Amino acid sequence: AEELKEYFSQFGSVRGCQLPFDKDTGFHRRYCWIKFSTPQDVQNVFQKDFHILEGAKLTLKQQSHRRRSQRKDQSE
């Protein structure tokens, strides 16, 4: 997760990085979430044609912004 956070910080302020791991294998699940401080930071990431980290080409998808009330409802 630190390598991901460090890599994406070149595009803007990274507020969080979640890299889920499989409890059975101990390996990461090959996806993560990066949270940026501003929408402009997100746009900076998508202006680059491709991203490579540790020899692997990353596939990026932008998640639609969820309101706080929706996140609260999902946790209940």
N, C-alpha and C positions, 0 to 999 in steps of 0.2 A: 504494500500500500504506500510506503514511503517513496519508492521509486516512481509510482504513478503520480503522487502528489507533487513530487519534485519536477517531473517532466511537464505536467500540465500547468505548473506555476509560471512557466514562460509566457503563457497566454493571458494571464490575469491572476487575481487573488483567489486561491482555492480555499473554500471554507470547510470542505470535508471530503473524505474519500472512504468509501466502503467497498471492501473486497471480501466477499463471502467465501468461506471455506467449507468443503465437504467434511462432515464429522467422521465419516467412515474411512475415506482415503487420506485425509489430511492435506489434500491439494486444493488450490483455489478453483472456483467453479467456472473460470474463463470469462467472467464478466465482472464489472464493477460500476459504481456510481461515483461521479465526481460532481461536487457542488461548488459553483462559483459565486462570487459576491455580486456580480452584476450581469445583466443580459449581454452587455458588450463583451465581457470576458468570454462568454459562451460563443458569441459570433466570431471572436478572434480564433478560437479553436477550429471552427468550421471553414475559415478562410484558407487554411492549409490543405493541400490536395490529399495528403495521406500522412499517417503517423506510424512510426516504427519505434518500438521500445524493446530493448534486449533482443533484437533480431526478428521480432514478430510484428507483422503489420496489424494495426488495430482497426477495428470496425467501430465507427462511432454512430450513435443514435441520440437524438435530442429528445428527452422526455418532456412531455407537456407539463407545464407548471401546475402543481396542485396547491390549492388554497389550504391554509392551516386547518380550517374546519373539516375539510375532507380527510386530512391525515388523522385528525383527532377521532373522527367517526370510525375509521378503519381499525384503530387500536382498541376500541371498546368491544 
